[in-house]
Amino acid sequence: MGGERITRRGVIVGAGAGLVAAATGAYAGRDEIERWWWRVSGRERPRTDGALDHAGAEWVAASSANWRRASRPDDYTIDRIVVHVVQGSYGDALDVFRDPLHEAAAHYVVRKDGHIAQTVRELDVAFHSGNRRFNERSIGIEHEGYVDRPAGFTDAMYTASARLAAGICARYRIPVDRTHLVAHSEVPGTDHTDPGPHWDWDRYLRLVREAAG
């Protein structure tokens, strides 16, 4: 190779030409090469599996079948938070996230009393939104409760979730607005309805801004 230097752009453009030509999705081809680059270049983000991204959370690992290893935000830009409601309890959410047959998990679960579990590292892509590109660009926050039971959305839950969201927004410079903090029901292609009509978005955004303050 002599003095020739392999650059990330060179890998993407050069190696990508054959792959992308053979694939229907330029996005998918480029995407896999982007991820490959961060691995083989030795630039993958240092990690300690099970380390917490949100102080005070409890680590409860989701099954590895429900997320995929990544090196965000180097390989995928993080610019969205997706708000979910379980349609069940905190324990229900953790149970299904640990089930390899469930094929879904969010990064966090917030309990009614404000306790938070982290189940997937923010570095990694959790299968939470039903849309690949949204999964790659977002962090999912699941909330205990039901979409038709507003009493379950407690003060403690709103406050804890808002602090969590504020930290995420600060880490990745995500604007605190309804373009970047979205409902699961707003993700393109989804058939879900959560967090539903009783989720108080005005209150939530105000609390996130205050926590970010």
LINCORMO-V73109 format. One record per pair of residues at least 24 apart in sequence whose C-alpha atoms are under 8 Angstrom apart, sorted by the first residue. I is the first residue (numbers start at 1). J is the second residue. D is the distance in whole Angstrom. If there is no record, write none. Layout:
BEGIN
i=I j=J d=D
i=I j=J d=D
END
This chain:
BEGIN
i=8 j=37 d=7
i=11 j=37 d=7
i=34 j=75 d=6
i=35 j=70 d=7
i=35 j=71 d=8
i=35 j=75 d=6
i=38 j=71 d=7
i=38 j=74 d=8
i=38 j=75 d=7
i=44 j=71 d=6
i=45 j=71 d=6
i=49 j=121 d=8
i=50 j=121 d=7
i=51 j=121 d=8
i=52 j=118 d=7
i=52 j=121 d=7
i=53 j=121 d=7
i=53 j=122 d=7
i=54 j=118 d=8
i=54 j=164 d=7
i=54 j=167 d=8
i=56 j=116 d=8
i=57 j=115 d=7
i=57 j=116 d=5
i=57 j=117 d=5
i=57 j=118 d=6
i=58 j=116 d=6
i=58 j=117 d=5
i=58 j=118 d=6
i=59 j=117 d=6
i=59 j=118 d=5
i=59 j=119 d=6
i=60 j=94 d=7
i=60 j=117 d=6
i=60 j=118 d=6
i=60 j=119 d=5
i=61 j=98 d=7
i=61 j=118 d=7
i=61 j=119 d=5
i=61 j=120 d=6
i=62 j=94 d=8
i=62 j=97 d=5
i=62 j=98 d=4
i=62 j=99 d=8
i=62 j=105 d=7
i=62 j=119 d=5
i=62 j=120 d=6
i=63 j=97 d=6
i=63 j=98 d=5
i=63 j=99 d=6
i=63 j=100 d=5
i=64 j=100 d=7
i=65 j=100 d=5
i=65 j=101 d=8
i=65 j=103 d=6
i=66 j=97 d=7
i=66 j=100 d=6
i=66 j=102 d=7
i=66 j=103 d=5
i=66 j=104 d=5
i=66 j=105 d=6
i=66 j=126 d=7
i=66 j=127 d=6
i=67 j=103 d=8
i=67 j=104 d=7
i=67 j=105 d=7
i=67 j=120 d=7
i=67 j=124 d=7
i=67 j=125 d=6
i=67 j=126 d=4
i=67 j=127 d=5
i=68 j=124 d=6
i=68 j=125 d=5
i=68 j=126 d=7
i=69 j=123 d=8
i=69 j=124 d=5
i=69 j=125 d=6
i=70 j=123 d=6
i=70 j=124 d=5
i=70 j=125 d=6
i=71 j=123 d=5
i=71 j=124 d=6
i=72 j=122 d=7
i=72 j=123 d=5
i=72 j=124 d=6
i=73 j=123 d=7
i=73 j=172 d=8
i=76 j=136 d=6
i=76 j=137 d=6
i=77 j=136 d=8
i=77 j=137 d=6
i=78 j=136 d=7
i=78 j=137 d=4
i=78 j=138 d=5
i=78 j=139 d=7
i=78 j=172 d=6
i=78 j=174 d=8
i=79 j=137 d=6
i=79 j=138 d=6
i=79 j=172 d=7
i=79 j=173 d=8
i=79 j=174 d=5
i=79 j=180 d=6
i=80 j=134 d=8
i=80 j=137 d=6
i=80 j=138 d=4
i=80 j=139 d=7
i=80 j=174 d=7
i=80 j=180 d=5
i=80 j=181 d=6
i=80 j=182 d=7
i=81 j=138 d=5
i=81 j=139 d=5
i=81 j=140 d=6
i=81 j=141 d=7
i=81 j=165 d=7
i=81 j=180 d=6
i=81 j=181 d=5
i=81 j=182 d=6
i=82 j=129 d=7
i=82 j=138 d=7
i=82 j=139 d=6
i=82 j=140 d=5
i=82 j=141 d=6
i=82 j=181 d=6
i=82 j=182 d=5
i=82 j=183 d=6
i=82 j=184 d=6
i=83 j=140 d=6
i=83 j=141 d=5
i=83 j=142 d=6
i=83 j=143 d=8
i=83 j=181 d=7
i=83 j=182 d=6
i=83 j=183 d=5
i=83 j=184 d=6
i=83 j=194 d=8
i=83 j=195 d=7
i=84 j=140 d=7
i=84 j=141 d=6
i=84 j=142 d=5
i=84 j=143 d=6
i=84 j=183 d=7
i=84 j=184 d=6
i=84 j=194 d=6
i=84 j=195 d=5
i=85 j=142 d=5
i=85 j=143 d=5
i=85 j=144 d=6
i=85 j=145 d=6
i=85 j=146 d=6
i=85 j=147 d=7
i=85 j=194 d=5
i=85 j=195 d=5
i=86 j=142 d=6
i=86 j=143 d=6
i=86 j=144 d=5
i=86 j=145 d=6
i=86 j=146 d=7
i=87 j=144 d=7
i=87 j=145 d=5
i=87 j=146 d=4
i=87 j=147 d=7
i=88 j=144 d=6
i=88 j=145 d=5
i=88 j=146 d=6
i=89 j=144 d=5
i=89 j=145 d=6
i=90 j=143 d=7
i=90 j=144 d=5
i=90 j=145 d=8
i=93 j=144 d=8
i=94 j=119 d=8
i=103 j=127 d=7
i=104 j=128 d=5
i=106 j=139 d=7
i=106 j=140 d=5
i=106 j=141 d=6
i=106 j=142 d=6
i=107 j=139 d=6
i=107 j=140 d=5
i=107 j=141 d=6
i=107 j=142 d=8
i=108 j=140 d=6
i=108 j=141 d=5
i=108 j=142 d=6
i=109 j=141 d=6
i=109 j=142 d=5
i=109 j=143 d=6
i=109 j=144 d=7
i=110 j=141 d=7
i=110 j=142 d=6
i=110 j=143 d=5
i=110 j=144 d=6
i=110 j=157 d=7
i=110 j=160 d=7
i=110 j=161 d=7
i=111 j=143 d=6
i=111 j=144 d=5
i=111 j=157 d=6
i=112 j=143 d=8
i=112 j=144 d=6
i=112 j=145 d=8
i=112 j=152 d=7
i=112 j=153 d=7
i=112 j=154 d=6
i=112 j=156 d=7
i=112 j=157 d=5
i=113 j=154 d=7
i=113 j=156 d=5
i=113 j=157 d=6
i=114 j=156 d=5
i=114 j=157 d=5
i=114 j=158 d=8
i=114 j=159 d=7
i=114 j=160 d=5
i=114 j=161 d=7
i=115 j=157 d=8
i=115 j=160 d=7
i=116 j=160 d=8
i=129 j=184 d=6
i=129 j=187 d=7
i=129 j=190 d=7
i=130 j=187 d=8
i=130 j=189 d=7
i=130 j=190 d=6
i=131 j=187 d=7
i=131 j=188 d=7
i=131 j=189 d=7
i=131 j=190 d=7
i=134 j=187 d=7
i=147 j=193 d=8
i=147 j=194 d=6
i=147 j=195 d=6
i=147 j=196 d=5
i=147 j=197 d=7
i=147 j=198 d=7
i=147 j=199 d=8
i=148 j=196 d=7
i=148 j=197 d=8
i=148 j=198 d=7
i=149 j=198 d=8
i=150 j=198 d=5
i=150 j=199 d=7
i=153 j=199 d=7
i=158 j=204 d=6
i=158 j=207 d=8
i=159 j=207 d=7
i=162 j=204 d=6
i=162 j=205 d=8
i=162 j=207 d=6
i=162 j=208 d=4
i=162 j=211 d=7
i=163 j=207 d=8
i=163 j=208 d=6
i=163 j=211 d=5
i=163 j=212 d=8
i=165 j=208 d=6
i=166 j=208 d=5
i=166 j=209 d=7
i=166 j=211 d=6
i=166 j=212 d=5
i=167 j=212 d=7
i=170 j=212 d=7
i=176 j=205 d=7
i=176 j=208 d=7
i=176 j=209 d=7
i=177 j=205 d=7
END
